[in-house]
Every structure is written in structure tokens, then in C-alpha cells.
Amino acid sequence: MDVIYERGEATAATVHAEIPKPPSYSAVRAMLRILEEKGVVRHREDGPRYVYSPVVVREKASRSALQNVVQTFFAGSLADAVAAFVDADTSRVSPDELKRLEEVIKEAKSRQKANP
């Protein structure tokens, strides 16, 4: 998806060529087909090739993917997911990122108090 978002549109060959350590070309094509079935991308035909473009804005797709990861690997617990990142290697979390996390939590608490 990064390649498609960055370029605006891309073929399977372009996606395959631009991702680091890519899976097989057929795996890239299969993933693009799945993304199209899920409504994340669409294609247009350019001769024998399909050219894919995003349907869903990047931010919405990112949130959906993250929610899926949290559900799949952390039994739906956002706290466990965040803890896994923060606890894993605190040197990877900058002071600015920690401050941002604190602000987000503070905002969420305020909204929760306002809408019990």
C-alpha cells in the first residue's frame, strides 16, 4: 500500500520492484486482489496490466489495519498493544513520543468524563 499511496497508482510489477525483501510476484498480485476485494484499492486496465489506485485514504486504512492487529495479536486490548511497544525497548520510544502518548491518554480521559 505504501507504494500505491506514494505514487498515486502502481502496477503489481511496480509494487513488487519497490518493496524491500518482496514476496513472490504472484503473492503481490494475490495481495492486490485481496485488497481490491476488501475495497481498499481499485484497478483500471492499461493494456494487459492492471494499474491499482487507493480507494481508502491512508489514515483510514492505517487505523483499520492497526485495529486488526490489536484484535488479532492482543485480544482487542489497546493497552496490551501499546505496552508491547513501550516495554519491548524503551530506547526506541523518544521523549517526544512518550509525551504524545500522555497527551492522547489525557484527551481520552477527558472525553470519557464528558460522555460517561
C-alpha positions as CSV (number, residue, x, y, z in Angstrom):
1,M,0.0,0.0,0.0
2,D,2.9,2.4,0.7
3,V,4.0,2.2,-2.9
4,I,0.5,2.9,-4.2
5,Y,-0.1,5.7,-1.7
6,E,3.3,7.3,-2.6
7,R,2.8,7.0,-6.4
8,G,-0.9,7.5,-6.5
9,E,-1.2,4.4,-8.6
10,A,1.0,1.4,-9.4
11,T,1.1,-2.0,-11.2
12,A,1.9,-5.2,-9.4
13,A,5.3,-5.2,-11.0
14,T,6.0,-1.7,-9.6
15,V,4.9,-2.7,-6.2
16,H,7.0,-5.8,-6.3
17,A,10.1,-3.9,-7.5
18,E,9.8,-1.2,-4.9
19,I,9.2,-3.1,-1.7
20,P,12.2,-4.3,0.3
21,K,12.5,-8.1,0.5
22,P,9.4,-8.6,-1.6
23,P,7.5,-11.9,-1.6
24,S,7.0,-13.6,-5.0
25,Y,5.4,-11.6,-7.8
26,S,2.3,-13.8,-7.6
27,A,2.0,-13.2,-3.9
28,V,2.0,-9.4,-4.6
29,R,-0.7,-9.9,-7.2
30,A,-2.8,-12.0,-4.8
31,M,-2.5,-9.4,-2.1
32,L,-3.6,-6.6,-4.5
33,R,-6.6,-8.8,-5.5
34,I,-7.5,-9.3,-1.8
35,L,-7.1,-5.5,-1.2
36,E,-9.4,-4.9,-4.1
37,E,-12.0,-7.4,-2.8
38,K,-11.8,-5.5,0.6
39,G,-12.4,-2.2,-1.2
40,V,-9.1,-0.7,-0.3
41,V,-7.8,-0.4,-3.9
42,R,-9.4,-0.5,-7.3
43,H,-7.8,-1.1,-10.7
44,R,-8.0,0.1,-14.3
45,E,-6.8,-1.8,-17.2
46,D,-3.8,-0.5,-19.1
47,G,-3.3,-3.0,-21.9
48,P,-2.6,-6.3,-20.3
49,R,-1.7,-4.7,-17.0
50,Y,-3.9,-3.7,-14.0
51,V,-3.0,-0.3,-12.5
52,Y,-4.1,-0.1,-8.9
53,S,-5.0,3.1,-7.1
54,P,-6.2,3.6,-3.5
55,V,-9.9,3.9,-2.6
56,V,-9.5,4.5,1.1
57,V,-7.5,7.4,2.4
58,R,-4.2,6.4,4.1
59,E,-5.3,7.4,7.6
60,K,-8.4,5.3,7.5
61,A,-6.6,2.3,6.1
62,S,-3.9,2.7,8.8
63,R,-6.5,2.8,11.6
64,S,-8.3,-0.3,10.2
65,A,-5.0,-2.2,9.9
66,L,-4.0,-1.3,13.4
67,Q,-7.4,-2.3,14.8
68,N,-7.0,-5.6,13.0
69,V,-3.5,-6.1,14.6
70,V,-4.8,-5.2,18.0
71,Q,-7.7,-7.6,17.7
72,T,-5.6,-10.5,16.3
73,F,-2.5,-10.3,18.4
74,F,-3.6,-8.6,21.6
75,A,-7.2,-9.9,22.0
76,G,-8.6,-6.5,21.4
77,S,-6.6,-4.8,24.2
78,L,-5.1,-1.5,23.1
79,A,-3.3,-1.2,26.4
80,D,-1.5,-4.5,25.8
81,A,-0.6,-3.4,22.3
82,V,0.9,-0.1,23.4
83,A,2.6,-1.8,26.3
84,A,4.2,-4.3,23.9
85,F,5.8,-1.4,22.0
86,V,6.8,0.7,25.0
87,D,8.0,-2.2,27.2
88,A,9.9,-4.0,24.4
89,D,12.6,-1.4,24.1
90,T,12.3,1.9,25.8
91,S,15.2,3.3,23.9
92,R,13.0,3.2,20.7
93,V,10.4,5.5,22.3
94,S,11.6,9.0,22.3
95,P,10.7,11.5,25.0
96,D,8.5,13.3,22.4
97,E,6.6,10.1,21.6
98,L,6.1,9.4,25.3
99,K,4.8,13.0,25.7
100,R,2.4,12.5,22.8
101,L,1.1,9.2,24.3
102,E,0.5,11.0,27.6
103,E,-1.4,13.8,25.8
104,V,-3.6,11.3,23.9
105,I,-4.4,9.4,27.1
106,K,-5.2,12.6,28.9
107,E,-7.6,13.7,26.0
108,A,-9.3,10.3,26.0
109,K,-9.8,10.5,29.8
110,S,-11.3,14.0,29.3
111,R,-13.7,12.8,26.6
112,Q,-14.7,9.8,28.7
113,K,-15.5,12.0,31.7
114,A,-17.6,14.3,29.5
115,N,-19.5,11.4,27.9
116,P,-20.0,8.8,30.7
